[in-house]
Amino acid sequence: MKIGVTGLPGSGKTAFSKFLSKDRILLISGDKEGKKILEDNKKEIFDLLGLKLKNDYLLVLRNAIKNSREILEVYNKWMYKHIIGIIKNKIQNEENVIVDAALIFEWDIERIFDKVIYIKTENFEKRFKRISKGKNADRELYLILESYQLKGYEKEMKSDIIINNENSIEDLKENAYELYEKLFNNHYSSD
């Protein structure tokens, strides 16, 4: 079964995806794939955006995105062209796979999945607290990035399964394990 897990930044989609995989199902992270693509193609991307490539290129890119919606749009279009093919190639021969990606609907790839799961956490402050835990997160940047996503209710309407993540990490884990049994119990024995 091919599963897509989506949600707004800080909703818990990555934690849920890890729990759902139970270290048995291949898990592909849209964020990790995007970071790898950026690392491998930073010169081309920076040339396209008209930015000077420096050692602290991530900081340069963050600041450029915060200061120019046009730069974010050009960057997103470039990334979209590249990441979609990589994800499709990685999952095409997999019987069971989970893809953790915020932009499943925005990329128009929901049809490649048997099920799309939306992780719902409506409160931005709660989500931002999760994002910023243990790191210096940039509120302004996250608000800009979130503004380019569908609204939560739109993702919810398009999804096959909704997981409410307003409670504890233990509740999220329990929800993932219960769903694992429903989705994958034909292939793997339960713990």
C-alpha positions, 0 to 999 in steps of 0.5 A: 500500500502506498500512503501519503502523509500530509499536514501543515508545518508542525502538525506532526506528520513526520512523527506520525509517519515514523510511528506508522512505518514501525521501521518495517515500511519504507519511509520517504521524507519530502523534506529530506529529499528536498534538502538533498536536491538543494544541496546537489543543485545549489549552484544552479538554483542560486543562479536561477534565483540571482543569488550569490552562493556562499558557505551559509547558503541556507541562511541566504536562501531563507532571507531571500525567501522572506524578502521576496515572494517571487524568489519563493515562487521561482524556487518552488517551481524549480523544486517541484519539477525535480522532487516529483520525479524523484518521489515517483521513481522511489515508490514505483516498485514498492509494494508498501511505502509511506511518503511524508510530504507537506505538499502532496495536494499542492504538487498534485500527486495524491493519485499516486497513493492508495490513501492520503492521511492528513495530520490535523493540528489547527493551532499555529502556536502549538505547531510552531512550538513543535517546530521550534523545539530545540532549534532557533525557528523563524516564525516569519519564514514559517508563516510565509511557507505556510501561506503557500500551502492549502488551508488545513480544511482544504487538505482535510477535505481532500484526504482519505483519513484524518488524524487529529493531533491536538493531544500527546505524542503518545496518543499520536503513536497509538493512532499510528499503530492502530492505523498500521494494523488496518492498513498493513496487517495483511503483510506483517504480523503485529507487535 
